[in-house]
């Protein structure tokens, strides 16, 4: 099972309200709901169904997950992680490395600059050229979603060891 191809979907939350009781409690704005639903439909069309989901504890990321999963038709209960809210790319990678190897496809919903940095850190530059160019031209806006594939154990995932095979912004 160690040589199995795995898929990691890394997503930035949808557009959020500019203010809230605290940053952690900022809700998705109306456009963010549509963005997240657009990502859910795109993932469904690509046949992506996660076995595990890691979602930041921030309200906007939890609401993004709810909209994505509903639009994709998933019933998966995510792992809501308090540490992902303040994580840097290396810390987010550490959380992915903790996934059980029975997980074939994982989805992570977080914040920028962490999610963009994580994708850039993992990408080996050997994947889909069009997806890579799209990602490089942007700033990983709200609802940006990268799909990466890798082989081996999650615990062995390292910088430059995954290929970007898809990129989409849910707008």
FENPE-V610068 format. One record per pair of residues at least 4 apart in sequence whose C-alpha atoms are under 8 Angstrom apart, sorted by the first residue. I is the first residue (numbers start at 1). GAP is how many residues later the second one is. Records with the same first field share a line. If there is no record, write none. Layout:
I=GAP / GAP
This chain:
1=100 / 151
2=99 / 149 / 150 / 151
3=148 / 149 / 150
4=100 / 147 / 148 / 149
5=99 / 144 / 145 / 146 / 147
6=97 / 98 / 99 / 143 / 144 / 145 / 146
7=97 / 98 / 99 / 140 / 141 / 142 / 143
8=97 / 98 / 99 / 100 / 139 / 140 / 141 / 142
9=96 / 97 / 98 / 99 / 136 / 137 / 138 / 139
10=97 / 98 / 99 / 100 / 105 / 109 / 135 / 136 / 137
11=96 / 97 / 98 / 99 / 104 / 132 / 133 / 134 / 135
12=49 / 97 / 98 / 99 / 100 / 103 / 128 / 129 / 130 / 131 / 132 / 133
13=19 / 23 / 47 / 48 / 51 / 96 / 97 / 98 / 129 / 130 / 131
14=14 / 15 / 17 / 18 / 19 / 21 / 22 / 46 / 47 / 50 / 128 / 129
15=13 / 14 / 15 / 16 / 17 / 18 / 20 / 127 / 128
16=10 / 11 / 12 / 13 / 16 / 44
17=9 / 10 / 11 / 12
18=8
19=4 / 7
20=5 / 6 / 7
21=4 / 5
22=4
23=35
24=33 / 34 / 35 / 36
25=33 / 34 / 35
26=32 / 33 / 34
27=32 / 33 / 36
28=4 / 5 / 31 / 32 / 35 / 36
29=4
30=4
31=4
32=4 / 32 / 110 / 111
33=4 / 31 / 34
34=4 / 136 / 137
35=4 / 108 / 134 / 135 / 136
36=4 / 28 / 29 / 31 / 32 / 107 / 134
37=4 / 30 / 31 / 33 / 34 / 35 / 133
38=4 / 30 / 33 / 132 / 133
39=4 / 29 / 104 / 106 / 129 / 130 / 131
40=4 / 27 / 28 / 29 / 30 / 31 / 32
41=4 / 27 / 30 / 31
42=4 / 30 / 126
43=4 / 5 / 6 / 29
44=4 / 5 / 28 / 29
48=57
49=25 / 56
50=26 / 54 / 55 / 56 / 57
51=25 / 52 / 53 / 54 / 55
52=24 / 26 / 27 / 51 / 53 / 54 / 55
53=23 / 24 / 25 / 26 / 53 / 54 / 55 / 56
54=24 / 25 / 26 / 27 / 52 / 53 / 54 / 55
55=6 / 7 / 10 / 23 / 24 / 25 / 26 / 29 / 53 / 54 / 55
56=5 / 6 / 24 / 25 / 26 / 27 / 28 / 29 / 53 / 54 / 55
57=4 / 5 / 23 / 24 / 25 / 26 / 27 / 28
58=4 / 24 / 27
59=4
60=4
61=4 / 48 / 49 / 50
62=4 / 18
63=4
64=4 / 45
65=4 / 44
66=4
67=4
68=4
69=4 / 5 / 6 / 7
70=4 / 5
81=4
82=4
83=4
84=7 / 8 / 26
85=25 / 26
87=4 / 5 / 27
88=4 / 25 / 26
89=4 / 25 / 26 / 28 / 29 / 32
90=4 / 28
91=4
92=4 / 22 / 26
93=4 / 25 / 64
94=4
95=4
96=58 / 59
97=57 / 58 / 59 / 60
98=56 / 57
99=4 / 55 / 56
100=54
101=52 / 53
110=4 / 5
111=4
112=4 / 5 / 28
113=4
114=4
115=4
116=4 / 23 / 24
117=4
118=4
119=4 / 27 / 45
121=38 / 39
122=36 / 37 / 38 / 39 / 40 / 41
123=4 / 25 / 36 / 37 / 38 / 39 / 40 / 41
124=35 / 36 / 37 / 38 / 39 / 40
125=4 / 7 / 35 / 38 / 39
126=37 / 38
127=5 / 36 / 37 / 38
128=4 / 35 / 36 / 37 / 38
129=4
130=4
131=4 / 33 / 34 / 35 / 36
132=4 / 32 / 35
133=4
134=4 / 33
135=4 / 5 / 32
140=4
141=28
142=27
143=26 / 27 / 28
144=23 / 24 / 25 / 26
145=22 / 23 / 24 / 25
146=18 / 19 / 20 / 21 / 22
147=17 / 18 / 19 / 20
148=14 / 15 / 16 / 17 / 18
149=13 / 14 / 15 / 16
150=7 / 11 / 12 / 13
151=11
152=4 / 5
153=4
157=4 / 5
